[in-house]
Amino acid sequence: HTHTQTQADGRGLSRPFVLALAPEQFERFFNFPPSGLGAAPLIGGAARLVAEAEAEIALARHTRLTAPSRTAKERKELARNAPQHTHLKGQLVAWEAVAGAKYADGVFAFIELPDGTRRRVYHVGASRRLAEPDPEPPLQPPRTLADVGFATGPTPLPPFLLPSATDVAIVPRLFLAAPLPDKHTLPVDLLPGVWYGTVPTPPIKLMARERIDLTLPELKLHRVPEVDGWQLDNSMWNPRRRTADSRSYWDTEEVRARAFELDWARSSASKFRAMLGAPDDGTGDALLEGVKAALGAHLEQVYAAFRYYSALDQSTTEGYQIGLNSYTIFLTDCRIPDKESSFCRMKDLDKLFIVANLEDHSVGISADALALNVLNADHALMRFEFVQLLVRIAIEKFVRDTDVKGVDAVTSRAPGMVADAVEKLLSEFVGPGLTPIANMSSDTFRDWKLYNPEIEKVFKRHWGSLHAIYAHYAKADYDGAAQTGVLLSAKEWLQLLRDVKLLDDAFTKREAKLCFAWAQMFVSDEVRRREKLVHMTFLDFCEALARVTTFKYFPTDAEIRAKGVTDTAAFFDKLVKDGEMKQFALTRRVDTVEEQKEGRPLEEVLSKCLDVIVRRLDRTGDGLITKRDFMLSLKF
């Protein structure tokens, strides 16, 4: 609405006005449709009219003040009496936003007040001295703890004590099959000003080098028969992928490398390092790398020799320790003693055996060293001691003679020279001196004969009986070595062979222990996994039975018929009765090395071997071995 107002100068001025009505009177003057769309321009239009009127008033006021006919006094009086208008300072119009009304949607904004009510708003303003604001200052990275809200820093922890070289670097919670890194991936040297537990702050240095094409080592491929419907992963041997340290069906290079890391750590005691001229610190560790590399290059050969000569030793039942007699056989086979030498005669090498077998009883030794003292026999070499002894022999044979000839002892004992001596000992004496059977890999028999569907069929025919036999002799726990009584030890294995009368003049206790050792999967830690090292699992037991056929001769079907009997057990009984057993055993020698790949079919001789075992233990005569058969055997 507008009305005309008469001004002081007699002119008429039309001014708009807004009529405010109570809610009950509002509907009398304005008829809103249900959606409220018809009233959309009402209030907003009124606000705009107010703004336009204020602008018109301001223009008229300016015209009146600046008219040429006005005197200065009149202009001053008019300016003093003119009404002040607020629109030049900006004006905000607000009204209640009625719930459900949509007339102002998209036209006027609304705000929600703290009490929950809503208000529609319309703003009319004027620009005053517009200017672009200065750009905000850039953010600066924090340089002190105060910049990030900390008054003081945390209290530094006490300095970290580096482990001594006498401590064994073992992390028992690590997954044993996880590959070890070759070196640290971050700098770990203690730097001045670096708190314990923090990463050193020096920047990483990036260096560009010429790209080197690395040739991948030749992969060792295993011979697995390709038979329709049969796969090794679905065979009876499948559990080995979960239980073996190698997580494989074979003894891999990775599991031997982990074993060597443990053996080397246990060998590098302070006295051994002093003998090599290597101090007990990081510098000494670097000097020993050459010696370690020389041993690592012949790792499979070293561990094969230890497994073979530890099985030959008759002074220990469980194996995996080399007594003095087996040590002497090793030295003789490899032609290591030298009568012309001042330090490498047989009596000198016997002294090294004693020195390498000394236990560490110093104060404050690690828990691993204490465990070693408990497990270590007083007159036998464990695996890590055998590794250490090879280095000592190399020094006596190739280095100490140089000392006598006038060369400075410290220089001649430098690990670089010792590394060459170890390489020469292993490549020119140990390697050529080992017999083929001593240097034999356990995986050869598995590749060429054991992992085969026909062999699995032979085992499956006696599957229940084999489980009963294994459980009975493992539960007997003759030596008390197994904590759970469910694993088969070497002593229990020998007792089974005596009970079924398989031991004879050709297949002796020595050959039986070799079957036990070669049937086991390689164990990396000979201390913390000792129970697993000296016992066979059920699958190891089956493999050991198969390996019996590579030492003991079993008659052919023609020989059985010629003897007038119907089975292998009766054939052997007939030989014993006629007094021909010894002559038969000595004249029917088996070439063990040849039997790893060739020879008679394994399914034929293994079937005869298992028939003998079942026949000897079957007391009920039903052809099956159960607990009842062993209970009946106790009555005889």
ABEGO torsion letter per residue (X at the ends): XBBBBBBAAGBBBBBBBBBBBBAAAAAAABBBBAAGAAAAAAAAAAAAAAAAAAAAAAAAAAAAAABAABBAAAAAAAAAABBBBAAAAEBBBBBBBBBGBAAABGABBBBBBAAGBBBBBBBBBBBBGBBBBBBBBBBBBBABAAAAGBABBBBBBBBBBBBBAABBBBBAABBAABBBBABBABBABBBBGBBBGBBBABBBBBBBBBBBBBBBBBBBBBBBBBBBGBBAAABAAAAAAAABAAGBABBBAAAAAAAAAAAAAAABBAAAAAAAGBBBBAAAAAAAAAAAAAAAAAAAAAAAAAAAAAAABAABAAEGBBBAAAAAAAAAAAGABBAABAAABAAAAAAAAAAAABBBABBGBBAAAAAAAAABBAABBBAAAAAAAAAAAAAAAAAAAAAAAGBBAAAAABAAAAAAAAAAAAAAAAAAABBAAAABBAAAAAAAAABBAAAAAAAAAAAAAAAAAAAAAAAAGAAGABAAGABBBAAAAAAAAAAAGABBAABBAAAAAAAAAAABBBBABAAAAAAAAABBBAAAAAAAAAAAAAABBBBBAAAAAAAGBABAAAAAAAAAAAGAAAAAAAABBBBAAAAAABEBBAAAAAAAAAAAAAAAABAAGAGBBBAAAAAAAAAX
